[in-house]
Structure formats: C-alpha cells, structure tokens
Amino acid sequence: MKKAVGIRYKEEKDNAPKIIAKGQGKVAEKIIEIAEENGINIKKDKNLLEILYKMDIAEEIPEELYEVMAEILTYIYRLDEKRR
C-alpha cells in the first residue's frame, strides 16, 4: 500500500523539520496530489519513509536524521532554484 509523509521546515519558525501530514492508500495519494498541485518537490526514499511514518504529526525529526534530512533539503532547494 502506498504511503506518504509531508515534512515542513521553516528556519525562522521550526527548530527542526517536522511531520505535517502522513497517510496511506487514498490519503497518501491525496498528500502527493496536493504537493504536486502546489509545486512542492517530492523525494522518494522508501527507507526514510518507513522511519518517518512511525512518527506523529507535528513531531520534529530526531537528531539521528538531521544529516539525511539536510541532504534532502539541499536537493530540494537546488531543484527550486532551477525552476526559477
């Protein structure tokens, strides 16, 4: 079954990236659809998804994932810059 997790990180507001949405099946499809409609980049990483999916909504990612998340955010920021 398809799963999706939405993450937000606003440097001025958040101490660390946090889970803002998660779901499976039709909910996951809707999360992905909304992200695409809003021009939000989607990163597919099955292993990371499984870890993040176990977390609660509004929960900040643990320090152990900071390095991985930094790499993903850097990748996404670069994609955003190329679009402009």
C-alpha positions in Angstrom: 0.0 0.0 0.0 1.3 3.5 -0.9 2.4 5.7 1.9 3.4 9.4 2.1 4.8 11.8 4.6 4.8 15.5 4.4 7.6 17.5 6.0 7.9 21.2 6.7 10.9 23.2 7.7 10.8 26.9 8.1 14.1 28.1 9.5 12.6 31.1 11.3 9.8 29.0 12.8 10.9 25.4 13.3 13.8 24.0 15.4 14.0 21.0 13.1 12.0 19.6 10.2 8.6 18.3 11.4 6.0 15.9 10.1 2.9 17.9 8.9 1.0 15.1 7.1 1.0 11.4 6.7 -1.2 8.7 5.3 -1.5 5.5 3.3 -3.7 4.5 0.4 -6.0 7.2 -0.8 -4.8 9.6 1.9 -1.2 9.1 0.6 -2.4 9.8 -3.0 -4.1 13.0 -1.8 -1.0 14.2 0.0 1.1 13.6 -3.2 -1.6 15.3 -5.3 -1.7 18.4 -3.1 2.1 18.6 -3.1 2.2 18.4 -6.9 -0.6 21.0 -7.3 1.4 23.4 -5.1 4.8 22.8 -6.8 6.2 21.0 -3.8 9.1 18.7 -4.7 8.6 15.0 -3.9 11.6 12.8 -2.8 11.1 9.1 -2.9 13.1 7.2 -0.3 11.4 4.0 1.0 13.7 3.5 3.9 13.3 7.1 5.2 9.6 6.9 4.6 9.3 3.9 6.9 11.1 5.7 9.7 9.2 9.0 9.3 5.9 7.2 9.0 6.3 5.8 12.6 6.4 9.4 13.9 3.5 11.5 15.0 2.2 14.6 13.1 3.8 17.8 14.4 6.7 15.8 15.8 10.2 17.0 14.9 12.6 14.6 13.2 15.2 13.1 15.6 18.8 14.3 15.6 19.9 11.0 14.0 18.1 12.0 10.8 19.5 15.6 10.6 22.2 14.7 8.2 19.9 12.7 5.8 17.3 15.5 6.0 19.9 18.2 5.3 20.9 16.3 2.1 17.3 16.0 1.0 16.5 19.7 1.8 19.6 20.8 -0.1 18.5 18.7 -3.1 15.0 20.2 -3.0 16.3 23.8 -2.6 18.5 23.3 -5.7 15.5 22.0 -7.7 13.5 25.0 -6.6 16.4 27.4 -7.7 16.5 25.7 -11.1 12.8 26.2 -11.6 13.1 30.0 -11.1 
